């Protein structure tokens, strides 16, 4: 058996490192715990149903509801019951915002009946 010298092995190692890995035309599979349609789908539904609200800002969501900031009637107080009804759905909860730059920051929990000129409402997603 013939021994390989460093001079003989080095070009083989370098050549092996320079070869491009085989290309696949299929996209890589998602991670096993990825929620492919969940969050993105719910965000899209929130935007579709409530995105036209004046000064709309999505604050949160789950599989059945959207939580968003809005100013329904400029200068006139309203409840989240009224706001959700404007979009054909029901109020699940409501909060006063802090009136700071971050409109999604909760100041007080007022429920669906709290009256403010702007607030954070939790509305049930309409059944599709």
Steps between C-alpha positions, in 0.01 A plus 500: 500500500634836403492788753356831391708806560365836612577638154277233343214531751475880519381554139231232552376667819491844342317369193242332723439825690455707187233279346153656522242302694231340287209739431141404569207664323261424787473753784618382840226359722372725780620432854285236673348755739422766235145633488478548123160671475420586864640841592535632146148385416350660810687825445370509143144444626536777759626737231221400262215539750615792715781669304273778372434631852617860544857507638498116509800334662508124561613432857447124529300201386411141568306238307160659573560874550696810408619766743550837340519871568258733323351847512146439380347847513752780531434681827187301591504224760398148396500151650666188363149351470426775246838466330475123451139537384622741229681199355217255552647314794495486880719660763698267725685769701618861499779716642597864516836565339767711668464785247874479441680418175438126550123475458510128583615569854211438739417764760183364661276198449152635435333200336272531201297784653780750568451826309798677342568692181775249423568161653613142463221257416499121490250394234393150409607401150193453281438143390626445147 
